[in-house]
Amino acid sequence: MKKFFLFKRKDVNITSTTTSDTGEGLDILAISVDQLAFMTASVGRVNIVFNDATIYEESNLLDGESFKKTSVTVACEVGGEADLIDAILGFISSDRVKTNVMRFDAVEGRTNVKEAKISAFTDVVSEVRQLPVVRTTQKVSKRTFIGGTDGTVFGTGATISGIEFGDGNEPDIDYNEDGFTESGGNITAWTNSGIGSTTYDISTIGGTIPLDTSTGRTNNGLATKAADMGTGDYFTLPNTYIVEKEFTLYCVVGRSVTDVQDSDKLGFVIQGSSTSGQGLTYAFVDPYDNNSFAFQFSSEKGGFVKTPSPSPIITSNLPEEDIKTCYVFVIRRDAESNIIIYDNAGSSIAVAGANTVDGSYERTDGKLVFRHIGNGLGTHKFQGNIARLGIISRDIGSAAASQLAIDLDNKYKPNR
């Protein structure tokens, strides 16, 4: 009788996927022991690699690219890596085992392999790759032959200010640190780098917004310059941007260590064109509750759609060296109107289940109306240093959203 591995990271939910380059969303994976290619180890972890276990039957790769094999990392006690590898080999080679399934279940925190240490979802990470990597850098590649010319063997892709979005996932709006115009140290305009182009170039600014070029944890909290926004400041788009159905929203906010210690609130980064009716929108951090994300969409007459964070969004009561200063948020609304939020690590940390019932309050399917960054409607306050904000008019999926969050964190998190 054949033997199998069963890896369970989380219970299956609306964010679960069949592929993942980061492990996020790939919550259950079962695979035959016959597919085992090799095993390696790092401190406290064993990496199990498999042959012929990908989602694709064929691939068209560019020069210098390869698909990594499917792999799973499993945690163990430090110093017990060789023992876990030996136990797995013993299970595969023995005819006298009591079970034909070797289980690693992070949900229930149990395994039938005593050499493994499974107590949290991070102890089991399965990766069935969706995208290839560039071998020299080991970074995920989203390059394509599409769009190539005689002088370019592959399309230039969708890279905007250091972030590669991938063909078809280009943002309509992308405000980033390269688009600021300033005079006397204050921002006077913010250019849109997305495919919506000059339609959404910003030149209307409420208040005085300094261009904060002092980077680092003790300054603007980021690795790049940013818009230093106080509770009375805002940017106003020249034209209202509206998404009726799916979207992916992303934002990078910095707070210095001192700012975090002084206040653990962010507030709504995105606001609509009015406080009620068809122009209504607020998103996405509850300005009064540091443990919740909050949304309100066009024409909603009820309260806010709220979804709790498993831990405080901003944690201020930590030693200074442990205080987080760069905050990455990626937010998807899928085809069913579920709302999923990802953090710096690319993990889905909050989900607001779909509510599309006619006549009900706190619906999740209303139009996203985007007219102001910050405090344009004057009713709910926001404060923080914004380096990047963008919207993609489609749901890019769990795997791509997770990777986008990681890429943003890698670019904007300061080293010191």
HUVENWO-V294465 format. One record per residue. N is the residue number from 1. OMEGA is omega in whole degrees, -180 to 180 (NA if undefined). Layout:
# HUVENWO-V294465
n->{N,N}
omega->{OMEGA,OMEGA}
This chain:
# HUVENWO-V294465
n->{1,2,3,4,5,6,7,8,9,10,11,12,13,14,15,16,17,18,19,20,21,22,23,24,25,26,27,28,29,30,31,32,33,34,35,36,37,38,39,40,41,42,43,44,45,46,47,48,49,50,51,52,53,54,55,56,57,58,59,60,61,62,63,64,65,66,67,68,69,70,71,72,73,74,75,76,77,78,79,80,81,82,83,84,85,86,87,88,89,90,91,92,93,94,95,96,97,98,99,100,101,102,103,104,105,106,107,108,109,110,111,112,113,114,115,116,117,118,119,120,121,122,123,124,125,126,127,128,129,130,131,132,133,134,135,136,137,138,139,140,141,142,143,144,145,146,147,148,149,150,151,152,153,154,155,156,157,158,159,160,161,162,163,164,165,166,167,168,169,170,171,172,173,174,175,176,177,178,179,180,181,182,183,184,185,186,187,188,189,190,191,192,193,194,195,196,197,198,199,200,201,202,203,204,205,206,207,208,209,210,211,212,213,214,215,216,217,218,219,220,221,222,223,224,225,226,227,228,229,230,231,232,233,234,235,236,237,238,239,240,241,242,243,244,245,246,247,248,249,250,251,252,253,254,255,256,257,258,259,260,261,262,263,264,265,266,267,268,269,270,271,272,273,274,275,276,277,278,279,280,281,282,283,284,285,286,287,288,289,290,291,292,293,294,295,296,297,298,299,300,301,302,303,304,305,306,307,308,309,310,311,312,313,314,315,316,317,318,319,320,321,322,323,324,325,326,327,328,329,330,331,332,333,334,335,336,337,338,339,340,341,342,343,344,345,346,347,348,349,350,351,352,353,354,355,356,357,358,359,360,361,362,363,364,365,366,367,368,369,370,371,372,373,374,375,376,377,378,379,380,381,382,383,384,385,386,387,388,389,390,391,392,393,394,395,396,397,398,399,400,401,402,403,404,405,406,407,408,409,410,411,412,413,414,415,416}
omega->{-177,178,-176,165,173,-179,-180,-178,179,170,178,-179,-174,179,-176,-176,176,176,176,176,-177,-174,-180,177,179,-167,177,177,173,-175,-178,177,179,-178,-177,178,179,176,174,-178,166,-174,177,-179,174,-179,-177,-174,-173,173,168,-179,-180,-177,-175,175,177,-178,174,-174,174,-179,179,-180,174,170,173,177,173,-178,176,173,-178,-178,175,176,176,-176,-179,-176,-179,179,178,177,179,179,179,178,178,178,-178,-171,-174,174,-173,179,-176,-180,178,180,173,-172,171,-171,-179,179,180,178,-178,177,176,175,-172,-179,178,179,-174,180,-179,-176,178,180,176,-179,-180,-179,170,-166,175,-176,176,175,171,-170,-176,-178,-175,177,178,180,176,180,-176,172,-177,179,179,179,178,-179,-178,-175,175,179,-179,176,-176,179,179,177,173,179,-179,-176,-178,-178,180,-179,-178,179,171,180,173,173,-178,-173,179,-175,-178,165,-177,175,-179,179,179,-177,178,179,177,-175,175,178,179,-176,172,171,-171,178,-176,173,-175,173,179,-175,177,-176,177,-176,178,169,-176,-179,179,-174,176,-175,-177,-179,-179,176,-173,177,-180,174,-175,175,-177,-171,175,-173,178,-173,176,168,177,178,179,178,180,178,-176,173,-176,-173,-176,172,168,-178,178,-176,175,-179,177,172,177,178,-180,178,180,179,-179,-177,178,-179,173,-178,-176,177,-177,175,-176,-178,177,-178,177,176,-173,-180,-175,167,167,178,20,176,180,-176,-176,-175,-177,-180,-175,166,-175,-179,170,-173,-174,174,179,-179,-180,-180,-180,166,-178,175,-175,171,-179,177,180,180,173,179,-174,-174,179,170,-175,-176,-178,-178,178,-178,179,-176,179,176,170,-173,178,162,-173,-175,179,-180,166,179,-176,-175,-179,-179,-177,-177,-177,-180,174,-172,-180,180,170,-178,-176,170,-176,-176,179,177,-179,176,176,178,-179,-172,178,179,170,-179,-175,177,-176,166,-179,-164,-174,-180,172,-176,180,-172,172,171,-179,179,-176,177,-176,178,-179,179,173,-173,174,174,-177,177,-174,-176,-179,178,178,-180,178,179,180,180,178,178,-179,-178,-167,179,-179,178,-179,NA}
